[in-house]
Amino acid sequence: MSIFIIMTNEELIEELYHKAHVKGFFHELHDKVNELSIKNKFKCRHEMVRTAYDELKKSKLAQPTSHS
């Protein structure tokens, strides 16, 4: 049995911004989305936010963590 969750584009954008907030890079996501909106021509805003989120998440995972 499969369960599918269908989200509107606005809900997807909200979810990605919320995840970025929880992970500590909300403002970086906002800046990256603005940067992409200037540099690229995306058909849909949700694609631009998804691309920005994926790029930042990948770069955050690649950074070494500091242990206290």
VENMOHU-V407413 format. One record per pair of residues at least 6 apart in sequence whose ideal C-beta (glycine too) atoms are under 8 Angstrom apart, sorted by the first residue. I is the first residue (numbers start at 1). J is the second residue. If there is no record, write none. Layout:
# VENMOHU-V407413
i->I j->J
i->I j->J
This chain:
# VENMOHU-V407413
i->7 j->15
i->9 j->44
i->9 j->45
i->9 j->46
i->10 j->46
i->12 j->46
i->12 j->49
i->12 j->50
i->13 j->45
i->13 j->46
i->13 j->49
i->16 j->29
i->16 j->49
i->16 j->50
i->16 j->53
i->17 j->26
i->17 j->29
i->17 j->30
i->17 j->49
i->19 j->53
i->20 j->26
i->20 j->28
i->20 j->29
i->20 j->53
i->20 j->56
i->23 j->57
i->23 j->60
i->25 j->56
i->25 j->60
i->28 j->56
i->29 j->49
i->29 j->52
i->29 j->53
i->29 j->56
i->32 j->52
i->32 j->55
i->32 j->56
i->33 j->48
i->33 j->49
i->33 j->52
i->35 j->52
i->36 j->42
i->36 j->48
i->36 j->51
i->36 j->52
i->37 j->48
i->40 j->48
i->42 j->48
i->42 j->51
